[in-house]
Amino acid sequence: MPEPSASRAALPALIAGLAAIYLIWGSTYLAIRYAVETLPPFLMAGARFILAGLFLYALRRLQKVPAPTLPQWRSAAVVSVFLLVGGNGLVTWGQQFVPTGSAALLIATTPVWMALLGWLFYGATRPGLRLVGGMALGFVGAALLIKPAQSGHATLWGMLAILAAPVMWCLGSLEVRRTSEGRDPLLTCGMQMLAGGLLMLLLGALLGEGPLLANRPISTRSMWAFVYLTVLGSLIAFTTYNWLIRVASPTAVATYAYVNPLVAVLLGWLFLEETIGLDVVLAASLILGAVVLITLPRSAPRDRAVPEPPLPRPCRPKRTALHGAQPSACALQPRGTEP
């Protein structure tokens, strides 16, 4: 639900925004898996964000939005390291080795990290018993997914990279909430994508992805997946998320962690024939249970009954022989306060 500052007129837009990140981000795991079949992960991710970032930046500058200052570029670059290079780049790299459903379930630990990191570094409320229980469930579920991967080093490193991605994503999201006040959201998104895309291109070059791109034939499916990720995953879903974390409550935005894994597991089963074993079902139950515990709003404390003001205590007037009826002093004495 939106925060009190969000008007009722914006409710349809909030619902549409949540639906977009539910469905689009849930399907991006499948698209990333298709893209990295023949495209190097960091070069692919960097290119998609640079294209989307150029479009958003040019659009807002043409609409006469003032040019960003150097400190604003610096802030966008810092956020992009966490949100894009860490949050998205690690997922993209890890999905070369990890099934889409398992990757999405590991990312579903995002609310666990949001609660923990918000408390440790951003002054959020100290976690109570329910939040601590949710964190414990989430970590146990993630451990169940990682344990079977120990037979293959590549898969294990892929899962560890994907597990680190929500940590980076949460740090970036918390930083956005702290520093984004008063800034144009679309221009800021474009700046973050440009900075993050350039950093990922540099990282891909350092990891030797250039020769892979030059010597490997690119499949049609990978190219269509790249287009999908650029247009829907970056331009629409990422900008929508950036808008939502400004205008909606964190609890409402965090609900995407319920839906994304379910969409990803279903699509992986339908299109990639990924098996859904007992370990995946148990891990999904634990992680989604953790998300429920952490994202459910706290019950509002019951208002204490405010006692009504005491009523004057009626009493009979005193009569004197000289002055007749006189009001007694007890008429001014409230009930229950008699001496």
Kinemage of the C-alpha trace (Angstrom):
@kinemage 1
@onewidth
@group {chain A} dominant
@subgroup {mainchain}
@vectorlist {calphas} color= white
{ca met a 1} P 0.000 0.000 0.000
{ca pro a 2} L 1.227 3.498 -0.691
{ca glu a 3} L 2.493 5.729 2.027
{ca pro a 4} L 0.190 8.408 3.354
{ca ser a 5} L 1.829 10.900 1.024
{ca ala a 6} L 0.707 8.942 -2.017
{ca ser a 7} L -2.649 10.144 -3.225
{ca arg a 8} L -5.618 7.932 -3.987
{ca ala a 9} L -5.410 9.007 -7.600
{ca ala a 10} L -2.017 7.294 -7.852
{ca leu a 11} L -3.324 3.911 -6.693
{ca pro a 12} L -3.872 2.499 -10.240
{ca ala a 13} L -0.343 3.554 -11.170
{ca leu a 14} L 1.034 1.881 -8.042
{ca ile a 15} L -0.817 -1.347 -8.845
{ca ala a 16} L 0.422 -1.279 -12.448
{ca gly a 17} L 3.976 -0.630 -11.249
{ca leu a 18} L 3.899 -3.549 -8.834
{ca ala a 19} L 2.429 -5.834 -11.522
{ca ala a 20} L 5.250 -4.817 -13.889
{ca ile a 21} L 8.038 -5.729 -11.487
{ca tyr a 22} L 6.184 -8.912 -10.497
{ca leu a 23} L 5.900 -10.287 -14.018
{ca ile a 24} L 8.805 -8.676 -15.875
{ca trp a 25} L 11.414 -9.338 -13.226
{ca gly a 26} L 10.085 -12.852 -12.746
{ca ser a 27} L 10.634 -13.511 -16.452
{ca thr a 28} L 14.071 -11.857 -16.664
{ca tyr a 29} L 15.701 -14.928 -15.096
{ca leu a 30} L 14.675 -16.934 -18.147
{ca ala a 31} L 15.748 -14.103 -20.471
{ca ile a 32} L 19.157 -13.825 -18.786
{ca arg a 33} L 19.671 -17.570 -19.123
{ca tyr a 34} L 18.912 -17.352 -22.859
{ca ala a 35} L 21.151 -14.292 -23.278
{ca val a 36} L 24.247 -15.762 -21.608
{ca glu a 37} L 24.044 -18.885 -23.754
{ca thr a 38} L 26.070 -17.088 -26.426
{ca leu a 39} L 26.723 -13.587 -24.983
{ca pro a 40} L 29.379 -12.842 -22.315
{ca pro a 41} L 27.534 -11.886 -19.107
{ca phe a 42} L 29.121 -8.579 -18.083
{ca leu a 43} L 29.453 -7.216 -21.618
{ca met a 44} L 25.838 -8.144 -22.315
{ca ala a 45} L 24.564 -6.565 -19.082
{ca gly a 46} L 26.718 -3.465 -19.567
{ca ala a 47} L 25.475 -2.939 -23.117
{ca arg a 48} L 21.803 -3.280 -22.148
{ca phe a 49} L 22.103 -0.714 -19.368
{ca ile a 50} L 24.078 1.748 -21.471
{ca leu a 51} L 21.452 1.645 -24.221
{ca ala a 52} L 18.605 2.093 -21.748
{ca gly a 53} L 20.496 4.772 -19.835
{ca leu a 54} L 21.280 6.788 -22.963
{ca phe a 55} L 17.601 6.767 -23.909
{ca leu a 56} L 16.414 7.960 -20.489
{ca tyr a 57} L 19.141 10.569 -20.108
{ca ala a 58} L 18.571 12.020 -23.580
{ca leu a 59} L 14.803 12.030 -23.082
{ca arg a 60} L 14.946 14.019 -19.850
{ca arg a 61} L 17.526 16.472 -21.142
{ca leu a 62} L 15.370 17.114 -24.215
{ca gln a 63} L 12.514 17.776 -21.802
{ca lys a 64} L 14.618 20.581 -20.279
{ca val a 65} L 15.533 18.799 -17.055
{ca pro a 66} L 18.671 20.552 -15.725
{ca ala a 67} L 21.987 18.828 -16.302
{ca pro a 68} L 23.208 16.852 -13.263
{ca thr a 69} L 26.046 18.173 -11.170
{ca leu a 70} L 29.308 16.369 -10.504
{ca pro a 71} L 28.201 15.295 -6.978
{ca gln a 72} L 25.012 13.865 -8.492
{ca trp a 73} L 27.033 11.857 -11.008
{ca arg a 74} L 29.225 10.628 -8.158
{ca ser a 75} L 26.172 9.534 -6.174
{ca ala a 76} L 24.699 7.781 -9.224
{ca ala a 77} L 27.976 5.941 -9.794
{ca val a 78} L 28.093 4.736 -6.184
{ca val a 79} L 24.493 3.504 -6.338
{ca ser a 80} L 25.145 1.791 -9.678
{ca val a 81} L 27.997 -0.227 -8.168
{ca phe a 82} L 25.556 -1.770 -5.714
{ca leu a 83} L 22.321 -1.921 -7.735
{ca leu a 84} L 23.648 -2.810 -11.170
{ca val a 85} L 27.208 -4.144 -11.048
{ca gly a 86} L 26.611 -6.098 -7.850
{ca gly a 87} L 22.870 -6.647 -7.819
{ca asn a 88} L 22.370 -7.407 -11.510
{ca gly a 89} L 25.857 -8.264 -12.744
{ca leu a 90} L 26.411 -11.049 -10.215
{ca val a 91} L 23.054 -12.613 -11.085
{ca thr a 92} L 23.849 -12.454 -14.792
{ca trp a 93} L 27.260 -14.057 -14.282
{ca gly a 94} L 25.936 -16.710 -11.914
{ca gln a 95} L 23.122 -17.794 -14.208
{ca gln a 96} L 25.651 -19.328 -16.558
{ca phe a 97} L 25.814 -22.185 -14.031
{ca val a 98} L 22.660 -22.028 -11.898
{ca pro a 99} L 19.071 -23.007 -12.827
{ca thr a 100} L 16.689 -20.073 -13.143
{ca gly a 101} L 14.405 -21.268 -10.352
{ca ser a 102} L 17.245 -21.652 -7.856
{ca ala a 103} L 18.614 -18.243 -8.828
{ca ala a 104} L 15.235 -16.598 -8.259
{ca leu a 105} L 14.827 -18.277 -4.872
{ca leu a 106} L 18.242 -17.043 -3.755
{ca ile a 107} L 17.272 -13.530 -4.839
{ca ala a 108} L 14.063 -13.948 -2.811
{ca thr a 109} L 16.213 -13.525 0.321
{ca thr a 110} L 16.246 -9.787 -0.505
{ca pro a 111} L 13.805 -8.810 2.311
{ca val a 112} L 16.002 -10.710 4.778
{ca trp a 113} L 19.004 -8.586 3.830
{ca met a 114} L 16.884 -5.410 3.616
{ca ala a 115} L 15.784 -5.814 7.243
{ca leu a 116} L 19.282 -6.689 8.476
{ca leu a 117} L 21.230 -4.039 6.553
{ca gly a 118} L 18.622 -1.352 7.189
{ca trp a 119} L 19.022 -1.933 10.917
{ca leu a 120} L 22.834 -2.155 10.869
{ca phe a 121} L 23.640 0.801 8.616
{ca tyr a 122} L 20.561 2.976 7.971
{ca gly a 123} L 18.929 3.461 11.339
{ca ala a 124} L 15.984 1.127 10.806
{ca thr a 125} L 14.163 -0.384 13.759
{ca arg a 126} L 16.016 -3.150 15.541
{ca pro a 127} L 14.644 -6.523 14.391
{ca gly a 128} L 12.229 -8.158 16.804
{ca leu a 129} L 11.664 -11.847 17.333
{ca arg a 130} L 9.531 -12.187 14.217
{ca leu a 131} L 12.147 -10.551 11.994
{ca val a 132} L 14.927 -12.625 13.527
{ca gly a 133} L 12.885 -15.769 12.909
{ca gly a 134} L 12.302 -14.710 9.305
{ca met a 135} L 16.010 -14.094 8.782
{ca ala a 136} L 16.858 -17.509 10.178
{ca leu a 137} L 14.333 -19.222 7.898
{ca gly a 138} L 15.673 -17.361 4.881
{ca phe a 139} L 19.257 -18.341 5.569
{ca val a 140} L 18.326 -21.996 6.107
{ca gly a 141} L 16.421 -22.024 2.815
{ca ala a 142} L 19.365 -20.485 0.964
{ca ala a 143} L 21.710 -23.054 2.534
{ca leu a 144} L 19.489 -25.878 1.260
{ca leu a 145} L 19.831 -24.534 -2.279
{ca ile a 146} L 23.590 -24.096 -2.084
{ca lys a 147} L 24.418 -27.443 -0.470
{ca pro a 148} L 23.658 -29.649 -3.521
{ca ala a 149} L 25.904 -27.426 -5.611
{ca gln a 150} L 29.054 -28.470 -3.741
{ca ser a 151} L 29.637 -31.304 -6.216
{ca gly a 152} L 30.411 -28.753 -8.922
{ca his a 153} L 32.723 -25.820 -8.267
{ca ala a 154} L 31.316 -23.673 -11.082
{ca thr a 155} L 27.755 -24.125 -9.846
{ca leu a 156} L 28.803 -23.428 -6.260
{ca trp a 157} L 30.554 -20.191 -7.223
{ca gly a 158} L 27.539 -19.240 -9.327
{ca met a 159} L 25.207 -19.719 -6.375
{ca leu a 160} L 27.487 -17.772 -4.038
{ca ala a 161} L 27.592 -14.921 -6.558
{ca ile a 162} L 23.803 -14.916 -6.811
{ca leu a 163} L 23.481 -15.039 -3.018
{ca ala a 164} L 25.727 -11.964 -2.773
{ca ala a 165} L 23.617 -10.099 -5.346
{ca pro a 166} L 20.667 -9.268 -3.021
{ca val a 167} L 23.113 -7.915 -0.435
{ca met a 168} L 24.449 -5.465 -3.005
{ca trp a 169} L 20.950 -4.711 -4.293
{ca cys a 170} L 19.666 -3.879 -0.798
{ca leu a 171} L 22.580 -1.548 -0.098
{ca gly a 172} L 21.877 0.252 -3.370
{ca ser a 173} L 18.145 0.470 -2.675
{ca leu a 174} L 18.691 1.862 0.822
{ca glu a 175} L 21.148 4.388 -0.590
{ca val a 176} L 18.594 5.461 -3.216
{ca arg a 177} L 16.009 6.102 -0.504
{ca arg a 178} L 18.558 8.137 1.453
{ca thr a 179} L 19.889 10.323 -1.372
{ca ser a 180} L 17.149 10.626 -4.004
{ca glu a 181} L 14.984 13.326 -2.453
{ca gly a 182} L 14.404 16.219 -4.832
{ca arg a 183} L 15.989 14.557 -7.855
{ca asp a 184} L 14.326 13.727 -11.141
{ca pro a 185} L 13.720 9.944 -10.978
{ca leu a 186} L 14.037 9.204 -14.710
{ca leu a 187} L 17.194 11.266 -15.128
{ca thr a 188} L 18.652 9.602 -12.033
{ca cys a 189} L 17.828 6.168 -13.451
{ca gly a 190} L 19.517 7.065 -16.706
{ca met a 191} L 22.623 8.239 -14.862
{ca gln a 192} L 22.752 5.059 -12.782
{ca met a 193} L 22.392 2.890 -15.884
{ca leu a 194} L 25.097 4.767 -17.762
{ca ala a 195} L 27.537 4.589 -14.849
{ca gly a 196} L 26.734 0.947 -14.081
{ca gly a 197} L 26.846 -0.063 -17.734
{ca leu a 198} L 30.275 1.475 -18.243
{ca leu a 199} L 31.590 -0.229 -15.108
{ca met a 200} L 30.267 -3.599 -16.294
{ca leu a 201} L 31.846 -3.149 -19.727
{ca leu a 202} L 35.152 -2.414 -17.995
{ca leu a 203} L 34.748 -5.444 -15.743
{ca gly a 204} L 33.893 -7.655 -18.714
{ca ala a 205} L 36.991 -6.477 -20.562
{ca leu a 206} L 39.167 -7.167 -17.507
{ca leu a 207} L 37.701 -10.682 -17.258
{ca gly a 208} L 38.584 -11.403 -20.898
{ca glu a 209} L 35.040 -11.406 -22.292
{ca gly a 210} L 36.058 -9.442 -25.404
{ca pro a 211} L 37.632 -12.396 -27.254
{ca leu a 212} L 34.642 -14.568 -26.323
{ca leu a 213} L 32.298 -12.057 -27.927
{ca ala a 214} L 34.442 -11.838 -31.058
{ca asn a 215} L 34.915 -15.571 -31.548
{ca arg a 216} L 31.555 -16.972 -30.473
{ca pro a 217} L 28.531 -16.951 -32.820
{ca ile a 218} L 25.525 -15.199 -31.271
{ca ser a 219} L 22.239 -17.064 -31.460
{ca thr a 220} L 18.955 -15.448 -32.430
{ca arg a 221} L 17.474 -16.465 -29.090
{ca ser a 222} L 20.252 -14.664 -27.218
{ca met a 223} L 19.734 -11.507 -29.268
{ca trp a 224} L 15.968 -11.468 -28.637
{ca ala a 225} L 16.628 -12.051 -24.948
{ca phe a 226} L 19.032 -9.086 -24.988
{ca val a 227} L 16.351 -6.872 -26.563
{ca tyr a 228} L 13.799 -8.051 -23.987
{ca leu a 229} L 16.161 -7.323 -21.115
{ca thr a 230} L 17.040 -3.893 -22.489
{ca val a 231} L 13.502 -2.680 -23.171
{ca leu a 232} L 11.402 -4.431 -20.529
{ca gly a 233} L 13.958 -5.366 -17.890
{ca ser a 234} L 15.875 -2.059 -17.891
{ca leu a 235} L 13.708 0.694 -19.346
{ca ile a 236} L 10.400 -0.389 -17.849
{ca ala a 237} L 10.977 -2.592 -14.793
{ca phe a 238} L 14.087 -0.913 -13.377
{ca thr a 239} L 12.704 2.610 -13.746
{ca thr a 240} L 9.398 1.438 -12.284
{ca tyr a 241} L 11.206 -0.011 -9.271
{ca asn a 242} L 13.188 3.196 -8.825
{ca trp a 243} L 9.904 5.121 -8.830
{ca leu a 244} L 8.124 2.706 -6.484
{ca ile a 245} L 10.773 2.846 -3.766
{ca arg a 246} L 10.220 6.625 -3.667
{ca val a 247} L 6.416 6.722 -3.560
{ca ala a 248} L 5.312 3.409 -2.014
{ca ser a 249} L 6.016 1.812 1.313
{ca pro a 250} L 8.986 -0.583 1.515
{ca thr a 251} L 6.595 -3.336 2.614
{ca ala a 252} L 4.549 -3.003 -0.555
{ca val a 253} L 7.561 -2.886 -2.848
{ca ala a 254} L 9.175 -5.872 -1.129
{ca thr a 255} L 6.224 -8.073 -2.103
{ca tyr a 256} L 7.852 -8.622 -5.494
{ca ala a 257} L 10.004 -11.142 -3.623
{ca tyr a 258} L 6.882 -13.327 -3.214
{ca val a 259} L 6.008 -13.421 -6.888
{ca asn a 260} L 9.296 -13.315 -8.813
{ca pro a 261} L 10.537 -16.746 -7.680
{ca leu a 262} L 7.225 -18.394 -8.486
{ca val a 263} L 7.200 -16.888 -11.991
{ca ala a 264} L 10.849 -17.869 -12.552
{ca val a 265} L 10.397 -21.442 -11.307
{ca leu a 266} L 7.320 -21.899 -13.503
{ca leu a 267} L 9.012 -20.509 -16.619
{ca gly a 268} L 12.145 -22.565 -15.996
{ca trp a 269} L 10.002 -25.692 -15.732
{ca leu a 270} L 8.014 -24.822 -18.873
{ca phe a 271} L 10.798 -23.672 -21.205
{ca leu a 272} L 14.034 -25.145 -19.810
{ca glu a 273} L 12.640 -28.382 -18.383
{ca glu a 274} L 14.210 -27.628 -15.017
{ca thr a 275} L 13.258 -30.172 -12.395
{ca ile a 276} L 11.533 -29.070 -9.223
{ca gly a 277} L 12.884 -31.474 -6.597
{ca leu a 278} L 12.027 -31.831 -2.937
{ca asp a 279} L 15.021 -29.691 -1.946
{ca val a 280} L 13.776 -26.832 -4.141
{ca val a 281} L 10.230 -27.115 -2.768
{ca leu a 282} L 11.503 -27.117 0.832
{ca ala a 283} L 13.877 -24.217 0.196
{ca ala a 284} L 11.087 -22.269 -1.522
{ca ser a 285} L 8.792 -22.854 1.454
{ca leu a 286} L 11.402 -21.647 3.922
{ca ile a 287} L 12.464 -18.590 1.909
{ca leu a 288} L 8.940 -17.474 1.068
{ca gly a 289} L 7.931 -18.085 4.677
{ca ala a 290} L 10.788 -15.809 5.703
{ca val a 291} L 9.585 -13.162 3.261
{ca val a 292} L 6.090 -13.359 4.754
{ca leu a 293} L 7.406 -12.939 8.301
{ca ile a 294} L 9.603 -9.992 7.375
{ca thr a 295} L 7.319 -8.054 5.041
{ca leu a 296} L 4.024 -8.394 6.873
{ca pro a 297} L 3.232 -5.074 8.550
{ca arg a 298} L 3.455 -4.951 12.290
{ca ser a 299} L 0.178 -4.927 14.150
{ca ala a 300} L -0.607 -1.447 15.276
{ca pro a 301} L -0.562 -1.038 19.041
{ca arg a 302} L -3.968 -0.696 20.573
{ca asp a 303} L -4.712 2.821 21.674
{ca arg a 304} L -5.141 3.081 25.394
{ca ala a 305} L -8.563 4.267 26.449
{ca val a 306} L -8.373 7.899 27.389
{ca pro a 307} L -10.477 8.493 30.466
{ca glu a 308} L -13.175 11.047 30.141
{ca pro a 309} L -12.704 14.207 32.172
{ca pro a 310} L -14.283 13.864 35.594
{ca leu a 311} L -17.744 15.270 35.981
{ca pro a 312} L -18.617 17.701 38.742
{ca arg a 313} L -20.005 15.994 41.791
{ca pro a 314} L -23.536 17.227 42.422
{ca cys a 315} L -24.319 18.071 45.928
{ca arg a 316} L -27.074 19.802 47.774
{ca pro a 317} L -26.710 23.507 48.471
{ca lys a 318} L -26.132 24.545 52.004
{ca arg a 319} L -28.718 26.724 53.617
{ca thr a 320} L -27.904 29.332 56.173
{ca ala a 321} L -30.235 31.394 58.189
{ca leu a 322} L -28.817 34.669 56.987
{ca his a 323} L -28.067 34.120 53.308
{ca gly a 324} L -30.409 31.407 52.152
{ca ala a 325} L -29.213 28.787 49.620
{ca gln a 326} L -25.457 28.871 48.941
{ca pro a 327} L -23.519 26.617 46.521
{ca ser a 328} L -21.366 24.139 48.349
{ca ala a 329} L -17.658 23.929 47.608
{ca cys a 330} L -18.146 20.281 46.681
{ca ala a 331} L -20.016 21.343 43.512
{ca leu a 332} L -16.649 22.401 42.112
{ca gln a 333} L -14.929 19.165 43.213
{ca pro a 334} L -14.570 16.553 40.427
{ca arg a 335} L -15.770 13.014 41.061
{ca gly a 336} L -13.146 10.722 42.402
{ca thr a 337} L -10.965 13.551 43.643
{ca glu a 338} L -12.658 14.233 46.893
{ca pro a 339} L -10.248 14.808 49.722
